[in-house]
Amino acid sequence: MERTRTPVVSGWFTEAGGEVAGAAGAGAAGTGAAGTGAEGAEGGFRLLGTRCSACTAVFFPREDAYCRNPQCPGDGRLAEVPLSPRGRVWSYTDGRYRPPAPYASDPDAPWEPYTLVAVELEAEGMVVLGQAADGVTVADLAVGMEVEVVGGVLNEDADTGTVWTTWRFRPTGGTA
C-alpha cells in the first residue's frame, strides 16, 4: 500500500524542497526506507512562523488573525516566514508515561520513553518545544548544545497508509 505523508498540523513546517506541509499536493509522496522525513535544514525542512510588519515580532506557532505582541502599534500585516533551522538547547527532559488522548498510540504496545527539547532558535531568540529525533536521549543533550530541526514521524496508520509527520530536533555536533 502506498503511504501518504500528512503533517500533524498543516502549515506549521515545510517538508524537503521547501513545500509547505499540508498545502495542496505537498507531502503526499509515498515513502520507502529512505523516505523517513528526517532531512535536516540543508534538505529544506523548516518550521514556519509569522512576522508582523508593524512591530517585526515573530510567532510560532503561526498566527494568521492578529499580532500577539501587546506592544504592537497595530495595522501590521502578518507574513509567513521560515524560522531558523538551528538553535541551542534551552532545556530538555524525558517523557516516561503514555500521554492521554488525543495522542495516538496503541495501548497494547510497550511504551517507549521519548525526549522533549526546548530550543532557542538562532535568529529569533524564541524557544520552541519539540521531541528529539529518534535515538536521541537526555544523555546525548546538554544545555547550550547546537541542534537543528528535522522532519520526523509521529505515528503511522497501517490501515489508511497515513504517515503523520512532525518536527524533531537533533544535535549537529556543535558544543555548548
N, C-alpha and C positions, 0 to 999 in steps of 0.2 A: 504494500500500500504506500502511495506517495504521502510524504509527511509535509504539512504546511506550517511554516514558522509564523506565529502570531504573537505580537507583543502583549504582555500582561496589561500594560496601559498604553494605548495608542497615542503617538505624538510626543512621548517623553524622551525618545532617543532615536538615533539613526542606526541603521544596520551598515554593514560593509558597503562601500561605494557611495555613502552619503545619503541613501534613500531614507526618508522619514519612516520609521517603523509604524505600521498601521495605516499608512497612506495607501491609496488605491494602487494595487499592483506591487507594493513594497513588501518584502519579506515573505513572499508566497512561494519561494522556490523550495523544491524538495531538498532534503538534506541526506547526506551519506555520512560515512565515517569522518570525512574531512569537514563536513558542514556543521561543526559544533557551535558556531556563532561566537567563538572566543577570539575573534580578530581584535587586536589591540588598536590603539589610537592611530597607528600608521595604516591600519586596514580600514579606517573610516568610521569606526564605532564612536559615537559621541552622545552625551546627554544633551538635551535641548532645553534651554531656558527662555525667558522673556526679558527684554530690556525696555525700560520706559524711556522715551525720547525726552521727556521733560526733566527728569531727575537723574537719569542714567542708572538707576537701580536695576539689578539683575535678580531674577527669581527662579527658583526650582523647588517644586515642580512649576511648570509654566503657568502663566496667568494670562487669560485672554480677555477678561472683562474690565479690570481696573488695576491701577498701580497700588500695590500693598504697602508702599512706603508712606507712613503718616506724615513725613516732612515734604512730600512731593507737592509742588505748586499746582499740579493738575494740568489738564488739557494735553497730556502727552499721548503719543501713540505707543502701543505695545508691539514690539517686533520680536520674532523668533530669532534666537542666537544660539549657535553651538557653544557649549561650555568647554572649559579647559579639559583636555584629555588626561591630564596628570594632576596630581596633588600630593599632599603629605598626610600621613595617618595622624589624625587628631585624637582618636580613641578607638578602642576595639574591645570586643567581648565574644564569648561563645554562647550559643543557644542550645541548651541541653534538654529542652522539653518540646513536645509537639504542639505547635501553635493551634489555637482554635479556628474554626471556620471563619472566614471563607478560604483560609489557606488550604490548598489542595494537597492531600496526602492520603495514602492508603493506610487506614488504621490497623490493618493486619500486617503491614510491612514493618520490619525493625526500624526504630528511629535512629537517624544519623545526625549527630550534633552538627551545627553549622557555625561559621564565624561571621560576625557582623563587624563592619568597619565604618567609622565616621571619618570622612576625608575632607580636608580643607583644600578646595580647588585652587590651583596655582594662580590664575589671573583674578578670579572673582573674590577670593578670600572667604567664600561661603562654605559651610560644612554640609556635605551630602552623605546620607546614610545608605549603605548597601551591603549585600553579602560579599564575602571574599570569594575569589574564584575557586573552583573545585581543587581540592588538595591543599589549600592554604589554611593553616590553623593559627591559633593565637601564638603558638610557639614560633611561627615564622614572621611575626609582626613586631614592630616597635614604634612608639610614638615618634613622629618626625620622618619615618621611612617614606621614600617616594613610591607611589603606586600609580597605576593607570587604569582607566575604565575599559572594560572589555564586555563583550556580549556573553550571556550565559543562558542556561536553560533552567527554568523554574520547575516545569512539570511537562510530562509527555502523556498524552491521552491516546493509548493504543487503539481504542475503539473508533475514534474520529480521525486519527492521524495528525492531530494538532500538537505542535511543539510550542509551548508557551515560553516566550523569551523575555529576558530582563537584563539588567546591567549587573556587573560584578566588578570588584577591584582586585588587582593582582600586583605584587611587588615588581618593580622594574629592575632591581639590583642596586638602586641608589641608596645611600645610607642616611641615617638620621642626622 
